[in-house]
């Protein structure tokens, strides 16, 4: 069994939020596989520190951009 960690930003270490996500991911990775699903936002690539055993990254492209623009234009 693996753990799933979902974040709305690309995992980096440049902010407090990024460091908290990294700390949580590393703590979970000590006990087994961790799948991190993240929206590509804020940075193009995850921090290289995430390339450790038991951490598997899964980028998800944001797809709501055009719908959001249409909703704003309609409003």
Secondary structure, DSSP 8 states (H G I E B T S, - for coil): --EEEEESS---SSSHHHHHHHHHHHHHHTSS-EEEEEE--S-SS--GGG-STTEEEEEE----HHHHHHHHHH-
